[in-house]
């Protein structure tokens, strides 16, 4: 336990909530192009902003910024190269902008709620996949040659539980930043304590499951459990930061079990390049 606490302290020291907040606060301006007031109203409704918003400029304004990060055109306007058009399905517009402006996704989500769900969904899936990858790799290192696909350094101190838990805290920082909330250890004490407390429970399940399956066979279940546990934590944080109270124990359990199937598919693809373990029925 003492070694684990030392590892956890070292791991948490690598987290930098201020860096996450910095990315969320990067200035991001959207330039609107329309033929008339109705077109501009459509664009502003999509962004849920009011005329005069400091982060949004109309092409018809007397003074416009020298440059903007996103140019958004109303229906009926020829969309120039590098700009985006407002599609009948708003989700298609969100996906198109985020896919081509990834460096601004946190800032866009923090300032414009229309981007928030897509950005948070992406964060949750990405971190859940990272945790599944780590769980699989530490179970059988020769399946994947190294941890090069993970986005931040992993030292010798990083046990399964430590890494997965710390990565979930990193996810909490990102979700809070994207949701317009306060970011950092002091501001998110309750969430961090909840993540730390929950980690031991679902890790115990993973160990029990892996121990009941022949060598190699527990890889996909282990990765699936890491994915599902992280996914459920992320969706609970999303609900909390959107103005709710977080998930109840029953809701968390239901979400966790529903995420296991998706986790099995993700883990199966991660293991696919190496030895093929037997999956659970």
Secondary structure, DSSP 8 states (H G I E B T S, - for coil): -HHHHHHHHHHHHT--HHHHHHHHTS---EEEE-SSHHHHHHHHHHHT--TT-TTEEETTSSS--S--SEEEE-TTS---TT-EE--SSHHHHHHHHHHH-GGGHHHHHHH-GGGHHHHHHHHHHHHHHHHHHHHHHHH-TTTSS-STTSSS---TT--HHHHHHHHHHHHHHHHHHHTT---STTTTHHHHHHHHHHHHHHHHHHHHHHHTS-TTTHHHHHHHHHHHHHHHHHHHHHHHHTTS----HHHHHHHHHHHHHHHHHHHHHHHTTS-------
